[in-house]
Structure formats: structure tokens, C-alpha cells
């Protein structure tokens, strides 16, 4: 009979950790056991200690991040203090959210073989093991000779996974595996992780914000963290039937929120962890139907005035033979907040670069308020159109907040110092940054830095702001703060375009969505119409929302109408 203690591949005992550079610990009194072969999800708001916990598991603490540990951490039967990052890399294989940062080899085959080369594995054995693991994750055959950077986002993740699996690790650690993926690729990734878990029996630990997406496949337990402590260690069903997710700022699955709006009490017996396991009584269905009939319904009013127009746009990069964008016809209405969505590599970001003048189209035309953009420089376009990148650190060039926000205005020689100061103060107040106006940028959180980049653009009084993945990597509380802030800007008359993979964001905040797939614009519809159109969903690598399945379950045939009523109710509740 096996000793139960031997089955615990990971065990934290009253564990705490404080980084050398910080005055307070990041982790407190962590008591956690993960058994061999379990699949565990760790979630929690930003700054709760999830990443620190992961760094303790894979040896980055203390190898790369120094600090003081208290209590005990047992990994594979040994104290982590008696192991180093090299020995732990044989035990824990880490797949990062940014696969590009994990690649070393010039080809897929070389990259997968890297760990084996370090171990001086014989060539014949190395080739066999690389071939076997590559086929297991779906990047075998011709993929082995491709450069990793030529692959799609989902294929890159498969290569990164193969690179750690080839070492026969006992634990697979996934750090926000869905952060940079389109919805369909994210769904495939969760299915792949589940398949590997079932076929190999490897212990799997997933750190992720997107709870509903991870629960697309079963997990044994969900660990909820907040402020360096474990708040809950329970089954998904138990967690979803509590109020802990809302209390600690984690987004509930949409179908759970809709059921609560209808007055349905969520219990473990309902098996609420997935929409396809959910069991509703006839009484529950009647409550949903009654809510649906009483919920508000209205069509969003969109301005007739067209602020930006693109006609028959074709574009290709000079080093590529194929067209990246082909025959794009696009109209943006004054004062709207709309989304551009589609699969990775579909041309969404490229199209925004053409609007801003960073790239020039091969053919076609663009107009801003009826004026041809052809003769306008990047600087001239920036007076009307602001572009906010996904990572604020790539935009910030000054050490102090006030300097950063005033930089664009200083470059406009037409303004006096007094006018610049007045404009900066006004912008900082709008963005909620005025109390921090004399702070260094380095002292801000990621979300606050995002606001600084938006403030820098806003100070220029643009008519349009384009934001690339504005909420990527944000927990639900920070996500809501940023989006409510953008909604307020939109109410002030600024037209906002969001490039996003987040279907929840699109549903909750946007009136319209433009869909890109395979270098073309394939749809321009309301958000609920997009996510209920099977053809568009498949072509653009999106996925149908769980609200569609819930409406069907409750006998409501028009899922577009159901989703629309949910959106309006949700907006009222958030107000």
C-alpha cells in the first residue's frame, strides 16, 4: 500500500516568502498539498501571490529572485532548499504565457531537443524522443523543420509544451497559457492540456485569470488566492456555488451570472462547473424564461456621422509575397465604442497601423472626416488618432508621470508652458492620476501605467483612440476599472476602437464588432450577432458564448435576443 505522503508531489507547510526588495511578505502561511496526477487551477486577483508561488515551484526563487522563505516546501520528497533550478527543471516543466520568450532553437526540432542536448543524450535516442513528443502534441512531421517564430500562437504553445515534456517532467506548470490566444485557440489549448494530463498522468498546475475558459475541461481543484494567502481550496462546483469569486474580484462564468440575475440559486448538486454539465430544474428554467421576458431590450443608437472610412485597402509587408490585408472596407462612426476581433495573425493590428500611418497600404484609400489621409504624416494623424499599445512599458519614455503626459504637448510648439500645464492637469484629473502627478512612473502598477499611456494620448485631444488588447493580463477588478474609465472617455465624445481577443469585453462594452479572418474583413455586426453566427465563429477562431447554450437549455430560441438582454442587465448592475 502506498504511503499517502509519498503521493504528494508538492507540499507547502506554513510557507511564507518575502522578496529582499520588499518590506512585507508576498506569501503568508501557505498550506497546500498537490497529489501525483492531479490537475489544479490557481486563480486570484493581480498581486495575490500566484506568480511567486509558481517561482517557488520551478526554482526561479531563489535562483533569480532573492528573498527570505519561512516554513517548508517539499518538492518530489525533498526540501526546495536542497535543490537548485537545474534539478527542479527535471521535476517541473514551465510553459510561459509568452511562448516567443521560451524559444532557443532555430527550428522546432532543435528547440524541443534543447534539454536533451544539455544532458548529452545520444543522437539516435534524441531524435526518437523529439519525434515522439512532437507527435504527441501535434507539431510532428514537417513542423520539425520550421522556425518556431513562423508558427501560429497555438502551434507555438505546443512547441513550448513539447520542449518541457521531452524531459519527462513530473509536473507541468502553465503560467497564464490563454493570455495571448484567440478564443478558439485558447479552447484547443485547454483540450490539449487535458489530453496530455489524461494520457501521461502528469501533475498539472494552471495559473490563469480566465476561469470559464479553463473549466472547459475538468480540473480536480481550484485554489483561490488573495493578498498572499489561500482563501479557498475546493472543487470547481463548490467554488461556483459560493460568493467567493465576486468577493475577491474574479469573473464568474457568464452563464452563472445570468442564472443569478434570474434569481436561480447555484448549488453544488447542479454541477455548475461547466455549461454542459449544468443541471437545471424545471423551476429554474421558468425563472430564466421569466427574467428574459421582463429584461430590457433595445437597439443601440449609433451616430450616422462617419469619422473614418477605408475603401478597398490591400497591404503586404515588403518581405512577404502574400497580402496581409485584402479588400478591406471599413467605416467608423463618431462617438461609438467598437471592437476589432479575429484569430491571431488575421491582420487586426496591421490595419490599425495603416490607420495611424505606421505602414502605408499598397492600394485603396482612407479618409478622416472626409479628408484623404494619404498626404498626412504620422505626426499629423496623431493630432486626431491616438494608438495605445498592449504593453505600456513599450510606450513610456520619461521617468516621471507629468513629464510623460506632457511630452506630446511640448513637441507641439504652438502651445505655451501655461497651456501645457493646464491641459496636463485636466487630463490627469480625467484619468484619475492627478494625486500621483509628481510620482515616478516606476512606482505605478501595470494598470496605472496603462492609464498614463492613455493620458499621454488623451492630452493631445484626439478624436479617435485605438487600444490594442487593453485588458490583457488584468484581473477582473483591474479589467473593470480600465473599461469603465474608457467608457467614461467614450461618453465625453471620444470614439474608441478596441482590438481584443476577449469576447466578454466585446459583449459588455461594445456596440459593434468588425471581424478579421485570413487577411479579410468577413463581418460587421452587433456583438450578439457575431457570437451567434456559426460561420463567422468558425472562420475567425472565436467561440460561441455559454449564454447561447443557456438560452437553448431554457427553451429560448432567439439566443441573440437573450444575449442582448443579458448585456443590458449587466450594464445596469455594473452602474
C-alpha positions in Angstrom: 0.0 0.0 0.0 1.3 3.4 -1.0 2.2 5.9 1.7 -0.2 8.9 1.2 2.7 11.3 2.0 4.7 9.9 -1.0 1.8 10.7 -3.3 2.1 14.4 -2.5 4.5 15.7 -5.3 4.1 19.3 -3.9 3.6 20.2 -0.3 3.7 23.7 1.3 3.8 23.7 5.1 3.2 27.0 6.8 5.2 28.5 3.9 5.9 32.2 3.6 8.1 34.3 1.3 9.4 37.9 1.4 11.4 39.4 -1.5 14.6 41.1 -0.5 13.5 44.4 -2.0 10.1 44.5 -0.2 9.2 45.3 3.4 6.3 42.9 3.7 6.0 39.2 2.7 4.2 38.3 -0.6 3.2 34.8 0.7 1.8 34.0 4.2 1.1 30.7 5.9 0.6 28.7 2.7 -0.5 25.1 3.4 -1.2 23.2 0.2 -0.8 19.6 -1.0 -0.9 18.6 -4.6 -1.1 14.9 -5.2 0.5 13.0 -8.1 -1.6 13.1 -11.2 -3.9 15.9 -10.1 -4.9 18.9 -12.2 -5.1 22.1 -10.2 -6.1 25.6 -11.2 -4.7 28.5 -9.2 -6.5 31.8 -9.6 -6.8 35.2 -7.8 -6.6 38.9 -8.4 -3.3 40.6 -9.7 -0.7 40.8 -6.9 -2.2 37.9 -4.9 1.0 35.8 -5.0 0.2 33.4 -7.8 3.4 34.1 -9.7 5.5 34.0 -6.6 4.1 30.6 -5.8 5.0 29.4 -9.3 8.5 30.8 -9.0 9.0 28.7 -5.8 7.9 25.6 -7.7 10.2 26.0 -10.7 13.3 27.3 -8.8 13.2 30.9 -10.1 13.0 31.6 -6.3 15.7 31.8 -5.1 17.8 31.4 -8.4 16.5 34.7 -10.0 14.6 36.4 -7.2 16.2 36.5 -3.8 14.3 36.7 -0.5 13.6 35.0 2.8 11.5 31.8 3.0 9.8 30.6 6.1 8.1 27.2 6.7 8.7 24.3 4.4 8.2 23.5 0.7 8.7 19.8 -0.2 9.1 19.0 -4.0 9.3 15.4 -5.0 10.1 14.4 -1.5 12.9 16.9 -1.0 13.1 20.3 0.6 13.3 23.0 -2.1 16.2 24.5 -0.1 18.2 21.4 -1.0 17.5 21.7 -4.7 18.6 24.1 -7.4 17.0 25.4 -10.6 18.6 22.8 -12.7 17.4 19.8 -10.6 14.0 21.4 -10.4 13.8 21.8 -14.2 13.8 18.0 -14.4 10.8 17.9 -12.0 8.7 21.0 -13.0 8.3 22.0 -16.7 7.1 25.6 -17.1 5.2 26.8 -20.1 5.2 30.6 -20.1 2.3 32.8 -21.4 4.7 34.3 -24.0 6.0 31.3 -26.0 8.4 33.5 -28.0 10.3 34.2 -24.8 10.9 30.5 -24.3 12.3 29.5 -27.7 16.1 28.8 -28.1 16.4 26.6 -31.2 16.4 27.8 -34.8 13.9 25.1 -35.8 11.1 23.4 -33.9 13.1 20.1 -33.7 16.2 21.9 -32.3 14.1 23.8 -29.7 12.4 20.6 -28.4 15.8 18.8 -28.3 17.5 21.6 -26.2 17.1 19.9 -22.8 18.3 16.6 -24.2 21.4 18.2 -25.8 22.3 19.7 -22.4 22.1 16.1 -20.9 24.4 14.9 -23.7 21.7 12.4 -24.9 22.9 10.2 -27.8 21.8 11.5 -31.2 19.7 8.4 -32.1 17.8 8.5 -28.8 17.4 12.2 -29.0 15.8 12.1 -32.5 13.4 9.4 -31.4 12.3 11.2 -28.2 11.9 14.5 -30.1 9.8 12.9 -32.8 7.6 11.1 -30.2 6.8 14.1 -28.1 6.3 16.4 -31.1 3.7 14.0 -32.5 2.1 13.7 -29.1 1.4 17.5 -29.0 0.6 17.8 -32.7 3.8 19.5 -34.1 5.5 16.5 -35.7 6.4 15.7 -39.3 7.1 18.8 -41.4 6.7 21.2 -38.4 10.0 20.0 -37.0 12.0 21.8 -39.7 10.0 25.1 -39.4 11.3 28.1 -37.4 9.2 28.5 -34.2 8.5 32.2 -34.9 6.8 31.2 -38.2 4.1 29.3 -36.3 0.7 30.4 -35.1 0.1 31.3 -31.4 -1.4 27.9 -30.7 1.3 26.0 -32.5 4.0 28.0 -30.6 2.4 26.8 -27.3 2.5 23.2 -28.5 6.2 23.6 -29.2 6.9 25.1 -25.8 4.9 22.2 -24.2 6.9 19.6 -26.1 10.2 21.3 -25.0 9.4 20.7 -21.4 7.6 17.3 -21.8 10.7 15.8 -23.6 12.5 15.9 -20.3 9.9 13.5 -18.7 9.0 16.1 -16.0 6.6 15.1 -13.2 4.8 18.5 -13.0 3.6 20.7 -15.9 3.2 24.3 -14.8 1.2 26.6 -17.1 1.6 30.4 -16.4 -1.5 32.1 -17.9 -1.5 29.9 -21.1 -4.5 31.7 -22.6 -3.4 35.3 -22.2 -2.3 35.9 -25.8 -4.6 33.5 -27.7 -7.7 33.9 -29.7 -10.8 32.2 -28.2 -10.8 29.1 -30.4 -7.0 28.5 -29.9 -7.5 29.0 -26.2 -10.2 26.3 -26.2 -7.9 24.0 -28.2 -5.1 24.7 -25.7 -7.2 23.6 -22.7 -8.2 20.5 -24.6 -4.6 19.7 -25.4 -3.6 20.2 -21.7 -6.4 17.9 -20.7 -5.4 15.3 -23.3 -1.8 15.3 -22.1 -2.9 15.1 -18.5 -5.1 12.0 -19.2 -2.6 10.2 -21.4 0.5 10.8 -19.3 -0.8 11.1 -15.7 1.5 14.1 -15.3 0.6 16.5 -12.5 -0.8 19.7 -14.0 -0.8 23.2 -12.3 -2.5 26.0 -14.3 -2.3 29.7 -13.3 -5.0 31.7 -15.1 -7.5 34.5 -14.9 -9.9 33.1 -17.4 -11.8 30.7 -15.1 -14.7 29.8 -17.5 -12.2 29.0 -20.3 -10.0 26.7 -18.1 -13.1 24.9 -16.8 -13.9 23.9 -20.4 -12.3 20.7 -19.2 -12.4 19.2 -15.7 -9.9 20.2 -13.0 -9.7 18.5 -9.7 -9.4 21.6 -7.5 -9.4 25.4 -7.7 -7.1 27.2 -5.4 -8.3 30.8 -4.8 -5.7 33.3 -3.5 -5.8 36.8 -2.2 -3.2 39.1 -0.6 -0.6 36.3 -0.3 -3.0 33.7 1.3 -5.0 30.8 0.2 -8.7 31.8 0.6 -10.3 28.6 -0.8 -9.2 25.1 -1.8 -12.2 23.4 -3.2 -13.8 21.7 -6.2 -15.0 23.9 -9.0 -18.6 23.1 -8.2 -18.2 24.2 -4.6 -16.4 27.4 -5.6 -19.0 28.4 -8.2 -21.8 27.8 -5.7 -20.2 30.3 -3.2 -19.8 34.1 -3.5 -16.0 34.0 -3.2 -15.3 34.7 -6.9 -17.2 38.0 -6.8 -15.9 38.9 -3.4 -12.3 38.5 -4.5 -12.6 40.1 -7.9 -12.6 37.1 -10.2 -15.0 36.9 -13.2 -17.7 34.2 -12.9 -18.7 32.2 -15.9 -21.3 34.2 -17.9 -24.0 31.5 -17.6 -23.6 31.6 -13.7 -24.1 35.4 -13.7 -27.1 35.1 -16.0 -28.7 32.5 -13.7 -28.1 34.8 -10.7 -29.8 37.7 -12.5 -32.8 35.3 -13.0 -32.9 34.6 -9.3 -31.6 31.0 -9.5 -29.7 29.7 -6.5 -26.4 28.0 -7.5 -25.7 24.7 -5.6 -23.0 22.0 -6.0 -25.7 19.5 -6.9 -26.4 21.4 -10.1 -22.8 20.6 -11.3 -22.3 24.2 -12.3 -18.6 23.9 -13.3 -19.4 23.7 -17.0 -22.4 24.7 -19.1 -22.5 21.1 -20.5 -22.7 19.5 -17.0 -25.2 22.0 -15.6 -28.4 20.6 -14.4 -31.4 22.9 -14.1 -34.8 22.0 -12.6 -38.0 23.0 -14.5 -38.5 25.7 -11.8 -35.0 27.1 -12.6 -35.8 27.2 -16.3 -39.1 29.0 -15.6 -37.1 31.6 -13.6 -34.7 32.2 -16.5 -37.6 32.5 -19.0 -39.5 34.9 -16.7 -36.3 37.1 -16.3 -35.8 37.0 -20.1 -39.3 38.2 -20.8 -39.0 41.1 -18.3 -35.4 42.1 -19.0 -34.9 45.3 -21.1 -34.3 45.2 -24.8 -33.3 48.0 -27.1 -31.1 48.5 -30.1 -28.1 50.7 -29.6 -28.3 54.0 -31.3 -25.2 54.7 -33.4 -24.3 58.1 -34.9 -24.9 58.4 -38.6 -21.7 60.6 -38.9 -18.8 58.6 -40.3 -15.5 59.8 -38.8 -13.1 57.3 -40.5 -13.6 55.4 -43.8 -11.4 52.8 -45.5 -12.0 51.7 -49.1 -10.6 48.6 -50.8 -7.4 48.5 -48.7 -4.7 46.0 -49.7 -1.5 45.6 -47.8 1.6 43.4 -47.7 4.9 43.7 -45.9 7.9 44.2 -48.3 9.5 40.9 -47.3 6.3 38.9 -47.8 4.6 37.7 -51.1 1.1 37.3 -49.8 -1.3 40.1 -48.9 -1.7 40.6 -45.2 -4.9 42.6 -45.8 -7.1 42.3 -48.8 -10.1 44.4 -50.0 -10.8 45.9 -46.6 -13.9 48.2 -46.5 -14.5 49.8 -43.1 -16.5 52.6 -41.5 -16.1 54.1 -38.0 -19.0 56.2 -36.6 -18.4 59.2 -34.5 -18.7 58.6 -30.8 -19.0 54.8 -30.9 -17.1 52.2 -28.9 -16.5 49.2 -31.2 -14.3 46.1 -31.3 -12.0 44.6 -33.9 -11.7 40.8 -33.3 -10.4 37.7 -35.1 -7.8 35.0 -34.9 -4.1 35.5 -34.3 -2.4 36.9 -37.4 -5.6 37.9 -39.1 -4.4 41.5 -39.7 -6.2 43.4 -36.9 -3.1 45.2 -35.5 -1.7 45.7 -39.1 -5.0 47.5 -40.0 -4.6 49.8 -37.0 -1.0 50.6 -38.1 -2.3 51.6 -41.5 -4.8 54.0 -39.9 -2.1 55.6 -37.8 0.3 55.9 -40.8 2.9 53.5 -39.4 2.5 51.5 -42.6 1.2 52.5 -46.0 -1.4 50.5 -48.0 -0.5 49.0 -51.4 -3.8 50.2 -52.7 -7.1 51.7 -51.6 -7.8 54.9 -49.7 -8.6 56.2 -46.2 -10.5 59.3 -45.1 -10.7 61.1 -41.8 -13.8 63.4 -41.6 -13.9 63.4 -45.4 -10.2 64.3 -45.8 -7.8 61.9 -47.6 -5.2 60.5 -45.2 -2.7 59.8 -48.0 -0.9 63.1 -47.6 -0.9 63.2 -43.8 2.2 62.3 -41.9 2.3 60.2 -38.7 2.6 63.3 -36.6 -0.3 65.0 -38.3 -2.5 61.9 -37.9 -1.5 61.7 -34.2 -3.3 65.0 -33.7 -6.6 63.2 -34.5 -5.9 59.5 -33.8 -4.2 58.0 -30.7 -2.8 54.5 -30.5 -2.2 52.7 -27.2 -0.1 49.6 -27.3 -0.8 46.4 -25.3 2.3 46.8 -23.1 2.5 50.3 -21.5 6.3 49.8 -20.9 6.8 49.9 -24.6 5.3 53.4 -24.8 6.7 55.2 -21.8 9.9 57.2 -22.3 10.0 59.6 -19.3 10.7 58.8 -15.7 8.0 61.0 -14.2 4.3 60.9 -14.8 3.9 64.6 -15.5 6.8 64.6 -17.9 5.4 61.6 -19.8 1.9 63.1 -20.2 3.2 66.5 -21.3 5.7 65.1 -23.8 3.5 65.2 -26.8 2.2 68.7 -26.0 5.8 70.0 -25.6 6.5 68.7 -29.1 3.6 70.8 -30.4 5.4 74.1 -30.4 2.1 76.1 -30.7 1.3 75.7 -27.0 2.7 77.9 -24.2 4.0 76.3 -21.0 0.9 77.5 -19.1 -1.4 76.0 -21.7 0.5 72.7 -21.5 0.3 72.7 -17.6 -3.4 73.4 -17.8 -4.0 70.6 -20.4 -1.9 68.1 -18.4 -3.7 68.8 -15.1 -7.1 68.5 -16.8 -6.1 65.1 -18.4 -4.6 63.7 -15.2 -7.9 64.5 -13.4 -9.9 62.8 -16.1 -7.7 59.7 -15.9 -7.7 59.6 -12.1 -3.9 60.2 -11.9 -3.9 63.8 -10.5 -3.0 62.6 -7.0 0.1 60.9 -8.4 1.1 63.7 -10.8 4.6 64.1 -9.3 5.3 60.3 -8.8 7.8 58.3 -10.9 6.2 56.0 -13.4 8.2 53.1 -11.9 6.1 53.3 -8.7 2.9 52.6 -10.5 1.0 49.3 -11.0 0.6 47.8 -14.5 -3.0 49.2 -14.7 -1.9 52.7 -13.6 0.9 52.7 -16.2 -1.8 51.8 -18.8 -3.7 54.9 -17.7 -0.5 57.0 -18.1 -0.2 55.9 -21.7 -3.9 56.7 -22.3 -3.4 60.1 -20.6 -0.4 60.8 -22.9 -2.7 60.2 -25.9 -5.7 61.9 -24.4 -3.7 65.1 -23.7 -3.4 65.6 -27.4 -7.3 65.9 -27.7 -7.6 63.0 -30.3 -11.0 62.3 -31.9 -10.2 58.5 -32.0 -8.3 56.3 -29.6 -7.3 52.8 -30.8 -6.3 50.4 -28.0 -4.6 47.0 -28.6 -5.7 44.4 -26.0 -6.4 47.0 -23.3 -7.2 44.4 -20.6 -4.7 41.6 -21.4 -3.3 40.1 -18.2 -5.6 42.1 -16.0 -7.7 40.5 -13.2 -11.5 41.3 -13.2 -11.2 44.2 -10.9 -8.5 46.0 -12.8 -10.2 45.0 -16.1 -13.4 46.7 -14.9 -11.5 49.8 -13.8 -9.9 50.2 -17.2 -13.0 49.5 -19.1 -15.2 51.8 -17.0 -12.6 54.5 -17.4 -12.7 54.0 -21.2 -16.5 54.1 -21.2 -16.3 57.5 -19.4 -14.0 58.8 -22.1 -16.4 57.5 -24.7 -19.3 59.4 -23.1 -17.1 62.5 -23.4 -17.4 62.1 -27.2 -14.1 60.2 -27.9 -14.5 57.4 -30.5 -12.9 54.2 -29.2 -11.7 51.2 -31.1 -10.7 48.1 -29.1 -8.5 45.3 -30.7 -9.2 42.3 -28.5 -9.4 38.5 -28.1 -11.7 39.0 -25.1 -15.3 38.1 -26.1 -16.6 39.1 -22.7 -15.2 42.6 -23.2 -16.7 42.9 -26.6 -20.1 41.8 -25.4 -20.1 44.0 -22.3 -18.8 47.3 -23.7 -19.0 47.5 -27.5 -22.0 48.2 -29.7 -20.5 46.7 -32.9 -17.7 44.3 -33.9 -15.7 44.0 -37.1 -14.3 40.5 -37.7 -11.0 39.8 -39.5 -10.0 36.3 -40.8 -7.5 35.2 -43.3 -6.5 38.7 -44.3 -10.1 39.8 -45.0 -12.9 41.5 -43.1 -15.6 38.9 -43.0 -18.3 40.5 -40.8 -19.5 43.8 -39.4 -22.3 43.2 -37.0 -23.6 43.7 -33.5 -21.7 41.7 -30.9 -24.5 39.3 -30.1 -25.0 38.6 -33.9 -21.3 37.9 -34.3 -21.2 35.3 -31.5 -24.3 33.5 -32.6 -23.2 33.2 -36.3 -21.6 29.7 -36.6 -19.9 30.5 -39.9 -18.2 33.7 -38.5 -17.3 32.0 -35.3 -15.6 29.1 -37.1 -13.8 31.3 -39.7 -12.5 33.8 -37.2 -11.5 31.3 -34.5 -14.0 32.7 -32.0 -16.3 30.6 -29.9 -20.0 30.7 -29.0 -20.7 32.2 -25.6 -22.2 30.0 -22.9 -25.2 32.3 -22.9 -26.3 30.7 -26.2 -26.2 27.3 -24.6 -28.1 28.5 -21.5 -30.9 30.1 -23.6 -31.3 26.9 -25.6 -31.4 24.8 -22.4 -34.3 27.1 -21.1 -36.3 26.8 -24.3 -35.4 30.3 -25.6 -34.9 30.0 -29.3 -33.6 33.5 -30.1 -30.1 33.5 -28.4 -29.2 36.9 -29.9 -32.2 38.4 -28.1 -31.2 36.6 -24.9 -27.6 37.8 -25.1 -28.7 41.3 -25.8 -31.0 41.3 -22.7 -28.1 39.9 -20.6 -25.8 42.7 -21.8 -28.3 45.5 -20.9 -29.0 43.9 -17.5 -25.3 43.5 -16.8 -24.6 47.2 -17.7 -27.3 48.3 -15.3 -26.0 46.2 -12.5 -22.4 47.4 -13.0 -23.6 51.0 -12.9 
